[in-house]
Amino acid sequence: MATVETFLKAFQNENGTFNNISMLPNSNILGFQADFTNPTFSIDISFRLLSDPLVPNFMPTFEQRKIEFQSNFDNLFSINSTDIAFEYLSMGREALSNMLGSISYWHGYSNATGSCLSNAETYLYGPLDLISGVPSRPGFPRGFLWDDGFHNLLIRQFNPDLSLQVR
């Protein structure tokens, strides 16, 4: 049985890379303690096998896409520093980003009922495809036609092709 001290010795550096393979040859659990009271705390956990190919660094692509998004936003919604809306520019970017990030794809069947079926009976209708924005990911993780109409008023300004795909 390994002790906490044995696990701590297995860490390679302050980033917490666990590299002692011989200590856990068939284990599927690893304990990790973190202090979440620091407001700048962040954690990235990735699991990979030694046989997995190395994945290229995601951060340069992410930073480039973030710059492109901000540039597109600024070009489409030109708000200069004298506008009252300038104070809320970062909030507007985040709101649009969250709306675009909520667009999801579903595929499957709908349960349909009708006057020709008994009360407990349903008919599987489909298969159907749906691309829709989600108004509240934790509360309503599905699309609503009413909301998509309003979402598309904004999305069509940013990306008309994407707006046509949302249905």
OpenMM code with the backbone's topology and positions (N, CA, C; nanometers):
from openmm import Vec3, app, unit

residues = "MET ALA THR VAL GLU THR PHE LEU LYS ALA PHE GLN ASN GLU ASN GLY THR PHE ASN ASN ILE SER MET LEU PRO ASN SER ASN ILE LEU GLY PHE GLN ALA ASP PHE THR ASN PRO THR PHE SER ILE ASP ILE SER PHE ARG LEU LEU SER ASP PRO LEU VAL PRO ASN PHE MET PRO THR PHE GLU GLN ARG LYS ILE GLU PHE GLN SER ASN PHE ASP ASN LEU PHE SER ILE ASN SER THR ASP ILE ALA PHE GLU TYR LEU SER MET GLY ARG GLU ALA LEU SER ASN MET LEU GLY SER ILE SER TYR TRP HIS GLY TYR SER ASN ALA THR GLY SER CYS LEU SER ASN ALA GLU THR TYR LEU TYR GLY PRO LEU ASP LEU ILE SER GLY VAL PRO SER ARG PRO GLY PHE PRO ARG GLY PHE LEU TRP ASP ASP GLY PHE HIS ASN LEU LEU ILE ARG GLN PHE ASN PRO ASP LEU SER LEU GLN VAL ARG".split()
positions = [
    Vec3(0.0843, -0.1171, 0.0000),
    Vec3(0.0000, 0.0000, 0.0000),
    Vec3(0.0891, 0.1238, 0.0000),
    Vec3(0.0616, 0.2168, -0.0926),
    Vec3(0.1409, 0.3382, -0.1045),
    Vec3(0.0887, 0.4452, -0.0096),
    Vec3(0.1775, 0.5256, 0.0409),
    Vec3(0.1392, 0.6337, 0.1309),
    Vec3(0.1332, 0.7648, 0.0536),
    Vec3(0.0776, 0.8667, 0.1180),
    Vec3(0.0704, 0.9984, 0.0548),
    Vec3(0.2102, 1.0489, 0.0237),
    Vec3(0.3040, 1.0244, 0.1132),
    Vec3(0.4402, 1.0704, 0.0900),
    Vec3(0.4998, 1.0058, -0.0350),
    Vec3(0.4658, 0.8788, -0.0572),
    Vec3(0.5152, 0.8100, -0.1765),
    Vec3(0.4590, 0.8761, -0.3017),
    Vec3(0.3302, 0.9128, -0.2967),
    Vec3(0.2698, 0.9803, -0.4113),
    Vec3(0.3354, 1.1160, -0.4348),
    Vec3(0.3598, 1.1901, -0.3282),
    Vec3(0.4195, 1.3221, -0.3423),
    Vec3(0.5576, 1.3149, -0.4047),
    Vec3(0.6328, 1.2109, -0.3736),
    Vec3(0.7654, 1.1943, -0.4323),
    Vec3(0.7572, 1.1647, -0.5821),
    Vec3(0.6424, 1.1147, -0.6266),
    Vec3(0.6288, 1.0779, -0.7672),
    Vec3(0.6046, 1.1984, -0.8573),
    Vec3(0.5733, 1.3134, -0.7995),
    Vec3(0.5501, 1.4308, -0.8818),
    Vec3(0.6816, 1.4857, -0.9340),
    Vec3(0.6808, 1.5181, -1.0604),
    Vec3(0.8014, 1.5606, -1.1287),
    Vec3(0.8350, 1.7066, -1.0990),
    Vec3(0.7338, 1.7935, -1.0926),
    Vec3(0.7593, 1.9360, -1.0742),
    Vec3(0.6390, 2.0024, -1.0102),
    Vec3(0.6445, 2.1352, -0.9994),
    Vec3(0.5353, 2.2073, -0.9345),
    Vec3(0.4056, 2.2021, -1.0151),
    Vec3(0.4105, 2.1639, -1.1414),
    Vec3(0.2888, 2.1510, -1.2216),
    Vec3(0.2121, 2.0244, -1.1873),
    Vec3(0.2700, 1.9370, -1.1101),
    Vec3(0.1995, 1.8174, -1.0658),
    Vec3(0.1924, 1.7075, -1.1694),
    Vec3(0.2916, 1.6969, -1.2553),
    Vec3(0.2930, 1.5886, -1.3530),
    Vec3(0.3253, 1.4589, -1.2809),
    Vec3(0.2374, 1.3634, -1.2887),
    Vec3(0.2546, 1.2347, -1.2222),
    Vec3(0.3233, 1.1407, -1.3187),
    Vec3(0.4431, 1.0997, -1.2870),
    Vec3(0.5207, 1.0240, -1.3848),
    Vec3(0.5728, 0.8910, -1.3334),
    Vec3(0.5310, 0.8464, -1.2176),
    Vec3(0.5829, 0.7211, -1.1647),
    Vec3(0.4922, 0.6059, -1.2062),
    Vec3(0.5219, 0.5444, -1.3185),
    Vec3(0.4376, 0.4385, -1.3746),
    Vec3(0.4471, 0.3107, -1.2930),
    Vec3(0.5668, 0.2790, -1.2444),
    Vec3(0.5850, 0.1526, -1.1737),
    Vec3(0.5070, 0.1483, -1.0426),
    Vec3(0.4771, 0.2649, -0.9856),
    Vec3(0.4067, 0.2669, -0.8588),
    Vec3(0.2582, 0.2320, -0.8752),
    Vec3(0.1996, 0.2665, -0.9889),
    Vec3(0.0574, 0.2419, -1.0115),
    Vec3(0.0359, 0.1688, -1.1437),
    Vec3(0.0825, 0.0468, -1.1581),
    Vec3(0.0726, -0.0178, -1.2893),
    Vec3(-0.0706, -0.0456, -1.3336),
    Vec3(-0.1620, -0.0754, -1.2425),
    Vec3(-0.2998, -0.1066, -1.2816),
    Vec3(-0.4008, -0.0218, -1.2065),
    Vec3(-0.3605, 0.0907, -1.1550),
    Vec3(-0.4503, 0.1728, -1.0744),
    Vec3(-0.5390, 0.2585, -1.1624),
    Vec3(-0.6585, 0.2884, -1.1128),
    Vec3(-0.7477, 0.3778, -1.1852),
    Vec3(-0.7945, 0.4920, -1.0969),
    Vec3(-0.7202, 0.5242, -0.9929),
    Vec3(-0.7578, 0.6338, -0.9037),
    Vec3(-0.6328, 0.7115, -0.8640),
    Vec3(-0.6503, 0.8416, -0.8525),
    Vec3(-0.5421, 0.9281, -0.8075),
    Vec3(-0.6046, 1.0394, -0.7254),
    Vec3(-0.5558, 1.0610, -0.6059),
    Vec3(-0.6059, 1.1685, -0.5218),
    Vec3(-0.5290, 1.2960, -0.5472),
    Vec3(-0.5987, 1.4079, -0.5413),
    Vec3(-0.5357, 1.5366, -0.5672),
    Vec3(-0.5984, 1.6389, -0.4736),
    Vec3(-0.5180, 1.7159, -0.4033),
    Vec3(-0.5691, 1.8180, -0.3132),
    Vec3(-0.5356, 1.9540, -0.3698),
    Vec3(-0.6354, 2.0446, -0.3709),
    Vec3(-0.6142, 2.1782, -0.4254),
    Vec3(-0.6796, 2.2815, -0.3344),
    Vec3(-0.6256, 2.4008, -0.3344),
    Vec3(-0.6808, 2.5121, -0.2581),
    Vec3(-0.7547, 2.6037, -0.3546),
    Vec3(-0.8878, 2.6062, -0.3466),
    Vec3(-0.9696, 2.6845, -0.4379),
    Vec3(-0.9982, 2.8248, -0.3854),
    Vec3(-0.9374, 2.8644, -0.2764),
    Vec3(-0.9646, 2.9964, -0.2199),
    Vec3(-0.8912, 3.1077, -0.2928),
    Vec3(-0.7897, 3.0752, -0.3690),
    Vec3(-0.7170, 3.1743, -0.4465),
    Vec3(-0.8016, 3.2105, -0.5691),
    Vec3(-0.8367, 3.3391, -0.5897),
    Vec3(-0.9243, 3.3749, -0.7014),
    Vec3(-0.8611, 3.3530, -0.8386),
    Vec3(-0.7302, 3.3393, -0.8469),
    Vec3(-0.6655, 3.3161, -0.9760),
    Vec3(-0.6344, 3.1690, -0.9984),
    Vec3(-0.6914, 3.0834, -0.9155),
    Vec3(-0.6651, 2.9395, -0.9259),
    Vec3(-0.7207, 2.8842, -1.0564),
    Vec3(-0.6446, 2.7996, -1.1204),
    Vec3(-0.6954, 2.7254, -1.2370),
    Vec3(-0.6332, 2.5863, -1.2337),
    Vec3(-0.7050, 2.4928, -1.2910),
    Vec3(-0.6569, 2.3548, -1.2922),
    Vec3(-0.6900, 2.2920, -1.4268),
    Vec3(-0.5955, 2.2225, -1.4814),
    Vec3(-0.6143, 2.1458, -1.6042),
    Vec3(-0.5737, 2.0033, -1.5729),
    Vec3(-0.6627, 1.9097, -1.5980),
    Vec3(-0.6325, 1.7687, -1.5747),
    Vec3(-0.6471, 1.6962, -1.7068),
    Vec3(-0.5452, 1.6248, -1.7449),
    Vec3(-0.5542, 1.5451, -1.8674),
    Vec3(-0.4970, 1.4066, -1.8383),
    Vec3(-0.5594, 1.3084, -1.8960),
    Vec3(-0.5157, 1.1702, -1.8806),
    Vec3(-0.4773, 1.1185, -2.0174),
    Vec3(-0.3644, 1.0563, -2.0254),
    Vec3(-0.3248, 0.9966, -2.1515),
    Vec3(-0.2360, 0.8766, -2.1246),
    Vec3(-0.2363, 0.7865, -2.2192),
    Vec3(-0.1483, 0.6709, -2.2133),
    Vec3(-0.0149, 0.7080, -2.2745),
    Vec3(0.0877, 0.6363, -2.2367),
    Vec3(0.2186, 0.6637, -2.2957),
    Vec3(0.2180, 0.6375, -2.4456),
    Vec3(0.1278, 0.5492, -2.4905),
    Vec3(0.1214, 0.5184, -2.6329),
    Vec3(0.0437, 0.6231, -2.7124),
    Vec3(-0.0267, 0.7147, -2.6430),
    Vec3(-0.1017, 0.8194, -2.7131),
    Vec3(-0.0057, 0.9155, -2.7805),
    Vec3(-0.0423, 0.9645, -2.8999),
    Vec3(0.0433, 1.0648, -2.9636),
    Vec3(0.0324, 1.1963, -2.8873),
    Vec3(0.1382, 1.2747, -2.8926),
    Vec3(0.1365, 1.4041, -2.8256),
    Vec3(0.0413, 1.4973, -2.9003),
    Vec3(-0.0405, 1.5680, -2.8260),
    Vec3(-0.1368, 1.6613, -2.8836),
    Vec3(-0.0700, 1.7979, -2.8915),
    Vec3(-0.0894, 1.8685, -3.0032),
    Vec3(-0.0276, 2.0008, -3.0126),
    Vec3(-0.0877, 2.0953, -2.9083),
    Vec3(-0.0135, 2.1977, -2.8743),
    Vec3(-0.0569, 2.2946, -2.7744),
    Vec3(-0.1799, 2.3687, -2.8258),
    Vec3(-0.2856, 2.3697, -2.7467),
    Vec3(-0.4122, 2.4303, -2.7828),
    Vec3(-0.4117, 2.5817, -2.7644),
    Vec3(-0.3325, 2.6321, -2.6730),
    Vec3(-0.3389, 2.7730, -2.6342),
    Vec3(-0.3097, 2.8721, -2.7474),
    Vec3(-0.2111, 2.8519, -2.8344),
    Vec3(-0.1910, 2.9496, -2.9418),
    Vec3(-0.3128, 2.9612, -3.0336),
    Vec3(-0.3740, 2.8481, -3.0655),
    Vec3(-0.4938, 2.8508, -3.1497),
    Vec3(-0.6076, 2.9205, -3.0771),
    Vec3(-0.6235, 2.8916, -2.9492),
    Vec3(-0.7284, 2.9560, -2.8700),
    Vec3(-0.7097, 3.1070, -2.8668),
    Vec3(-0.5886, 3.1525, -2.8407),
    Vec3(-0.5624, 3.2971, -2.8343),
    Vec3(-0.5883, 3.3635, -2.9688),
    Vec3(-0.5491, 3.2962, -3.0783),
    Vec3(-0.5723, 3.3523, -3.2121),
    Vec3(-0.7217, 3.3626, -3.2416),
    Vec3(-0.7988, 3.2578, -3.2075),
    Vec3(-0.9443, 3.2598, -3.2304),
    Vec3(-1.0122, 3.3656, -3.1430),
    Vec3(-0.9616, 3.3867, -3.0223),
    Vec3(-1.0176, 3.4886, -2.9342),
    Vec3(-0.9969, 3.6276, -2.9947),
    Vec3(-0.8789, 3.6522, -3.0486),
    Vec3(-0.8493, 3.7801, -3.1134),
    Vec3(-0.9388, 3.7994, -3.2358),
    Vec3(-0.9569, 3.6923, -3.3155),
    Vec3(-1.0438, 3.7010, -3.4330),
    Vec3(-1.1883, 3.7302, -3.3932),
    Vec3(-1.2365, 3.6642, -3.2873),
    Vec3(-1.3733, 3.6880, -3.2402),
    Vec3(-1.3905, 3.8336, -3.1976),
    Vec3(-1.2954, 3.8848, -3.1190),
    Vec3(-1.3054, 4.0231, -3.0729),
    Vec3(-1.3003, 4.1208, -3.1889),
    Vec3(-1.2170, 4.0921, -3.2872),
    Vec3(-1.2073, 4.1778, -3.4049),
    Vec3(-1.3376, 4.1760, -3.4851),
    Vec3(-1.3941, 4.0557, -3.5067),
    Vec3(-1.5217, 4.0465, -3.5780),
    Vec3(-1.6323, 4.1186, -3.5017),
    Vec3(-1.6350, 4.1017, -3.3711),
    Vec3(-1.7351, 4.1681, -3.2875),
    Vec3(-1.7224, 4.3193, -3.3019),
    Vec3(-1.6001, 4.3704, -3.2905),
    Vec3(-1.5778, 4.5149, -3.2985),
    Vec3(-1.6142, 4.5702, -3.4360),
    Vec3(-1.5903, 4.4932, -3.5426),
    Vec3(-1.6248, 4.5395, -3.6773),
    Vec3(-1.7768, 4.5409, -3.6992),
    Vec3(-1.8465, 4.4408, -3.6473),
    Vec3(-1.9908, 4.4315, -3.6677),
    Vec3(-2.0694, 4.5251, -3.5777),
    Vec3(-2.0279, 4.5379, -3.4553),
    Vec3(-2.0969, 4.6215, -3.3586),
    Vec3(-2.0029, 4.7353, -3.3198),
    Vec3(-1.9901, 4.8301, -3.4109),
    Vec3(-1.8928, 4.9368, -3.3893),
    Vec3(-1.9397, 5.0285, -3.2757),
    Vec3(-1.8709, 5.0167, -3.1654),
    Vec3(-1.8998, 5.0966, -3.0469),
    Vec3(-1.7721, 5.1729, -3.0147),
    Vec3(-1.7798, 5.3061, -3.0222),
    Vec3(-1.6587, 5.3823, -2.9924),
    Vec3(-1.6557, 5.4209, -2.8449),
    Vec3(-1.5445, 5.4728, -2.8020),
    Vec3(-1.5222, 5.4980, -2.6591),
    Vec3(-1.6124, 5.6071, -2.6036),
    Vec3(-1.6774, 5.6859, -2.6886),
    Vec3(-1.7673, 5.7906, -2.6386),
    Vec3(-1.9097, 5.7389, -2.6176),
    Vec3(-1.9414, 5.6211, -2.6706),
    Vec3(-2.0754, 5.5638, -2.6516),
    Vec3(-2.0921, 5.5146, -2.5092),
    Vec3(-2.2141, 5.5245, -2.4588),
    Vec3(-2.2424, 5.4725, -2.3249),
    Vec3(-2.2279, 5.3204, -2.3227),
    Vec3(-2.2513, 5.2556, -2.4366),
    Vec3(-2.2395, 5.1097, -2.4463),
    Vec3(-2.0951, 5.0618, -2.4339),
    Vec3(-1.9981, 5.1504, -2.4520),
    Vec3(-1.8569, 5.1111, -2.4446),
    Vec3(-1.8229, 5.0509, -2.3090),
    Vec3(-1.8912, 5.0983, -2.2043),
    Vec3(-1.8682, 5.0473, -2.0696),
    Vec3(-1.9069, 4.8997, -2.0581),
    Vec3(-1.9970, 4.8561, -2.1463),
    Vec3(-2.0479, 4.7190, -2.1412),
    Vec3(-1.9972, 4.6337, -2.2578),
    Vec3(-1.8918, 4.6775, -2.3220),
    Vec3(-1.8387, 4.6075, -2.4390),
    Vec3(-1.7963, 4.4650, -2.4068),
    Vec3(-1.7219, 4.4447, -2.2985),
    Vec3(-1.6769, 4.3093, -2.2650),
    Vec3(-1.7960, 4.2209, -2.2282),
    Vec3(-1.8979, 4.2773, -2.1630),
    Vec3(-2.0169, 4.1992, -2.1304),
    Vec3(-2.0896, 4.1562, -2.2585),
    Vec3(-2.0959, 4.2444, -2.3567),
    Vec3(-2.1591, 4.2107, -2.4846),
    Vec3(-2.0859, 4.0995, -2.5569),
    Vec3(-1.9528, 4.1054, -2.5558),
    Vec3(-1.8732, 3.9985, -2.6170),
    Vec3(-1.9001, 3.8649, -2.5480),
    Vec3(-1.9023, 3.8671, -2.4141),
    Vec3(-1.9256, 3.7433, -2.3391),
    Vec3(-2.0664, 3.6892, -2.3633),
    Vec3(-2.1651, 3.7774, -2.3715),
    Vec3(-2.3033, 3.7335, -2.3961),
    Vec3(-2.3142, 3.6672, -2.5331),
    Vec3(-2.2560, 3.7288, -2.6357),
    Vec3(-2.2598, 3.6689, -2.7693),
    Vec3(-2.1824, 3.5380, -2.7729),
    Vec3(-2.0671, 3.5351, -2.7074),
    Vec3(-1.9880, 3.4128, -2.7033),
    Vec3(-2.0657, 3.2992, -2.6372),
    Vec3(-2.1332, 3.3283, -2.5265),
    Vec3(-2.2135, 3.2258, -2.4600),
    Vec3(-2.3303, 3.1806, -2.5454),
    Vec3(-2.3926, 3.2727, -2.6176),
    Vec3(-2.5033, 3.2338, -2.7043),
    Vec3(-2.4536, 3.1425, -2.8164),
    Vec3(-2.3422, 3.1795, -2.8779),
    Vec3(-2.2864, 3.0946, -2.9842),
    Vec3(-2.2420, 2.9599, -2.9278),
    Vec3(-2.1886, 2.9602, -2.8060),
    Vec3(-2.1437, 2.8367, -2.7427),
    Vec3(-2.2568, 2.7455, -2.7016),
    Vec3(-2.3776, 2.7998, -2.6915),
    Vec3(-2.4914, 2.7169, -2.6516),
    Vec3(-2.5563, 2.6464, -2.7695),
    Vec3(-2.5159, 2.6785, -2.8902),
    Vec3(-2.5751, 2.6137, -3.0076),
    Vec3(-2.5345, 2.4671, -3.0077),
    Vec3(-2.6336, 2.3809, -3.0157),
    Vec3(-2.6107, 2.2369, -3.0039),
    Vec3(-2.6818, 2.1624, -3.1156),
    Vec3(-2.6414, 2.0382, -3.1337),
    Vec3(-2.6994, 1.9513, -3.2359),
    Vec3(-2.7632, 1.8317, -3.1679),
    Vec3(-2.8860, 1.8007, -3.2064),
    Vec3(-2.9558, 1.6821, -3.1563),
    Vec3(-3.0031, 1.5991, -3.2746),
    Vec3(-3.0070, 1.4691, -3.2524),
    Vec3(-3.0583, 1.3755, -3.3528),
    Vec3(-3.1348, 1.2667, -3.2793),
    Vec3(-3.2534, 1.2353, -3.3282),
    Vec3(-3.3305, 1.1295, -3.2643),
    Vec3(-3.4759, 1.1345, -3.3049),
    Vec3(-3.5599, 1.0760, -3.2209),
    Vec3(-3.7024, 1.0652, -3.2482),
    Vec3(-3.7804, 1.1502, -3.1492),
    Vec3(-3.8964, 1.1985, -3.1940),
    Vec3(-3.9885, 1.2697, -3.1064),
    Vec3(-4.1009, 1.1767, -3.0671),
    Vec3(-4.1482, 1.1897, -2.9437),
    Vec3(-4.2672, 1.1173, -2.9011),
    Vec3(-4.3878, 1.2003, -2.9398),
    Vec3(-4.4681, 1.1490, -3.0307),
    Vec3(-4.5862, 1.2215, -3.0773),
    Vec3(-4.7116, 1.1537, -3.0247),
    Vec3(-4.8093, 1.2341, -2.9904),
    Vec3(-4.9412, 1.1833, -2.9515),
    Vec3(-5.0436, 1.2475, -3.0432),
    Vec3(-5.1618, 1.1944, -3.0413),
    Vec3(-5.2669, 1.2506, -3.1252),
    Vec3(-5.4025, 1.1968, -3.0859),
    Vec3(-5.5051, 1.2520, -3.1485),
    Vec3(-5.6413, 1.2118, -3.1143),
    Vec3(-5.6710, 1.0679, -3.1547),
    Vec3(-5.5948, 1.0139, -3.2489),
    Vec3(-5.6186, 0.8760, -3.2921),
    Vec3(-5.5496, 0.7738, -3.2009),
    Vec3(-5.4695, 0.8203, -3.1045),
    Vec3(-5.4003, 0.7310, -3.0119),
    Vec3(-5.4626, 0.7427, -2.8728),
    Vec3(-5.4508, 0.6360, -2.7953),
    Vec3(-5.5013, 0.6422, -2.6581),
    Vec3(-5.4136, 0.7357, -2.5749),
    Vec3(-5.4580, 0.7716, -2.4537),
    Vec3(-5.3871, 0.8694, -2.3703),
    Vec3(-5.2440, 0.8286, -2.3390),
    Vec3(-5.2194, 0.7015, -2.3121),
    Vec3(-5.0861, 0.6568, -2.2729),
    Vec3(-4.9994, 0.6200, -2.3927),
    Vec3(-5.0558, 0.6211, -2.5110),
    Vec3(-4.9848, 0.5742, -2.6300),
    Vec3(-4.9136, 0.6903, -2.7002),
    Vec3(-4.7900, 0.6649, -2.7416),
    Vec3(-4.7149, 0.7635, -2.8197),
    Vec3(-4.6607, 0.6970, -2.9449),
    Vec3(-4.6287, 0.7772, -3.0405),
    Vec3(-4.5740, 0.7317, -3.1668),
    Vec3(-4.4372, 0.7969, -3.1838),
    Vec3(-4.3350, 0.7155, -3.2188),
    Vec3(-4.2018, 0.7699, -3.2435),
    Vec3(-4.1984, 0.8302, -3.3832),
    Vec3(-4.1757, 0.9603, -3.3898),
    Vec3(-4.1742, 1.0337, -3.5155),
    Vec3(-4.0303, 1.0726, -3.5460),
    Vec3(-3.9848, 1.0394, -3.6636),
    Vec3(-3.8481, 1.0766, -3.6980),
    Vec3(-3.7813, 0.9718, -3.7835),
    Vec3(-3.6522, 0.9708, -3.7911),
    Vec3(-3.5542, 1.0469, -3.7136),
    Vec3(-3.5492, 1.1932, -3.7564),
    Vec3(-3.5168, 1.2780, -3.6613),
    Vec3(-3.5135, 1.4220, -3.6817),
    Vec3(-3.3777, 1.4776, -3.6411),
    Vec3(-3.3405, 1.5886, -3.7040),
    Vec3(-3.2196, 1.6622, -3.6688),
    Vec3(-3.2609, 1.8000, -3.6191),
    Vec3(-3.1885, 1.8509, -3.5231),
    Vec3(-3.2162, 1.9845, -3.4714),
    Vec3(-3.0857, 2.0520, -3.4350),
    Vec3(-3.0676, 2.1727, -3.4857),
    Vec3(-2.9581, 2.2597, -3.4441),
    Vec3(-3.0250, 2.3800, -3.3805),
    Vec3(-2.9939, 2.4045, -3.2549),
    Vec3(-3.0667, 2.5067, -3.1819),
    Vec3(-2.9806, 2.5650, -3.0711),
    Vec3(-3.0088, 2.6897, -3.0379),
    Vec3(-2.9469, 2.7503, -2.9212),
    Vec3(-3.0208, 2.7056, -2.7961),
    Vec3(-2.9488, 2.6949, -2.6879),
    Vec3(-3.0075, 2.6505, -2.5620),
    Vec3(-3.0217, 2.7725, -2.4718),
    Vec3(-3.1442, 2.8055, -2.4286),
    Vec3(-3.1626, 2.9264, -2.3478),
    Vec3(-3.0976, 2.9194, -2.2106),
    Vec3(-3.0926, 2.8018, -2.1511),
    Vec3(-3.0310, 2.7858, -2.0200),
    Vec3(-2.9746, 2.6449, -2.0135),
    Vec3(-2.8441, 2.6325, -2.0285),
    Vec3(-2.7835, 2.4992, -2.0352),
    Vec3(-2.8158, 2.4121, -1.9146),
    Vec3(-2.8062, 2.4626, -1.7901),
    Vec3(-2.8399, 2.3741, -1.6787),
    Vec3(-2.9900, 2.3545, -1.6603),
    Vec3(-3.0712, 2.4571, -1.6881),
    Vec3(-3.2151, 2.4489, -1.6617),
    Vec3(-3.2966, 2.3893, -1.7746),
    Vec3(-3.2660, 2.4248, -1.8988),
    Vec3(-3.3407, 2.3777, -2.0152),
    Vec3(-3.2427, 2.3348, -2.1245),
    Vec3(-3.1823, 2.2179, -2.1115),
    Vec3(-3.0799, 2.1764, -2.2088),
    Vec3(-3.1405, 2.1241, -2.3393),
    Vec3(-3.2237, 2.2058, -2.4008),
    Vec3(-3.2844, 2.1710, -2.5292),
    Vec3(-3.3251, 2.3006, -2.5971),
    Vec3(-3.3541, 2.2915, -2.7253),
    Vec3(-3.3908, 2.4099, -2.7998),
    Vec3(-3.5384, 2.4444, -2.7863),
    Vec3(-3.5696, 2.5734, -2.7990),
    Vec3(-3.7067, 2.6215, -2.7983),
    Vec3(-3.7244, 2.7124, -2.9196),
    Vec3(-3.8283, 2.6869, -2.9981),
    Vec3(-3.8526, 2.7648, -3.1186),
    Vec3(-3.8666, 2.9129, -3.0868),
    Vec3(-3.9397, 2.9457, -2.9820),
    Vec3(-3.9613, 3.0852, -2.9434),
    Vec3(-3.8273, 3.1548, -2.9189),
    Vec3(-3.7407, 3.0920, -2.8411),
    Vec3(-3.6117, 3.1516, -2.8092),
    Vec3(-3.5220, 3.1620, -2.9311),
    Vec3(-3.5258, 3.0608, -3.0180),
    Vec3(-3.4394, 3.0647, -3.1361),
    Vec3(-3.4707, 3.1823, -3.2260),
    Vec3(-3.5956, 3.2235, -3.2311),
    Vec3(-3.6298, 3.3419, -3.3100),
    Vec3(-3.5561, 3.4642, -3.2586),
    Vec3(-3.5541, 3.4825, -3.1280),
    Vec3(-3.4844, 3.5966, -3.0699),
    Vec3(-3.3324, 3.5803, -3.0770),
    Vec3(-3.2839, 3.4586, -3.0547),
    Vec3(-3.1401, 3.4351, -3.0637),
    Vec3(-3.0893, 3.4686, -3.2030),
    Vec3(-3.1677, 3.4315, -3.3039),
    Vec3(-3.1234, 3.4524, -3.4420),
    Vec3(-3.1216, 3.5987, -3.4827),
    Vec3(-3.1941, 3.6842, -3.4132),
    Vec3(-3.1835, 3.8274, -3.4414),
    Vec3(-3.0402, 3.8761, -3.4187),
    Vec3(-2.9743, 3.8182, -3.3194),
    Vec3(-2.8358, 3.8544, -3.2905),
    Vec3(-2.7371, 3.7696, -3.3710),
    Vec3(-2.7606, 3.6402, -3.3774),
    Vec3(-2.6675, 3.5500, -3.4464),
    Vec3(-2.6554, 3.5864, -3.5943),
    Vec3(-2.7656, 3.6255, -3.6576),
    Vec3(-2.7588, 3.6589, -3.8015),
    Vec3(-2.6722, 3.7811, -3.8272),
    Vec3(-2.6592, 3.8693, -3.7273),
    Vec3(-2.5695, 3.9834, -3.7416),
    Vec3(-2.4236, 3.9390, -3.7409),
    Vec3(-2.3936, 3.8387, -3.6592),
    Vec3(-2.2554, 3.7928, -3.6435),
    Vec3(-2.2164, 3.6918, -3.7501),
    Vec3(-2.3073, 3.5968, -3.7815),
    Vec3(-2.2763, 3.4917, -3.8779),
    Vec3(-2.4053, 3.4480, -3.9485),
    Vec3(-2.4394, 3.5101, -4.0619),
    Vec3(-2.5650, 3.4777, -4.1310),
    Vec3(-2.5757, 3.3308, -4.1729),
    Vec3(-2.4652, 3.2683, -4.2124),
    Vec3(-2.4699, 3.1277, -4.2533),
    Vec3(-2.5072, 3.0378, -4.1357),
    Vec3(-2.4506, 3.0636, -4.0202),
    Vec3(-2.4840, 2.9869, -3.9015),
    Vec3(-2.6312, 3.0076, -3.8636),
    Vec3(-2.6777, 3.1289, -3.8767),
    Vec3(-2.8180, 3.1593, -3.8442),
    Vec3(-2.9142, 3.0803, -3.9316),
    Vec3(-2.8794, 3.0563, -4.0567),
    Vec3(-2.9651, 2.9780, -4.1456),
    Vec3(-2.9676, 2.8310, -4.1072),
    Vec3(-2.8616, 2.7816, -4.0439),
    Vec3(-2.8571, 2.6410, -4.0039),
    Vec3(-2.9359, 2.6136, -3.8772),
    Vec3(-2.9504, 2.7143, -3.7918),
    Vec3(-3.0264, 2.6978, -3.6679),
    Vec3(-3.1736, 2.6902, -3.7060),
    Vec3(-3.2380, 2.5799, -3.6651),
    Vec3(-3.3792, 2.5626, -3.7014),
    Vec3(-3.4531, 2.4917, -3.5924),
] * unit.nanometer
topology = app.Topology()
chain = topology.addChain("A")
for resn in residues:
    res = topology.addResidue(resn, chain)
    for name in ("N", "CA", "C"):
        topology.addAtom(name, app.Element.getBySymbol(name[0]), res)
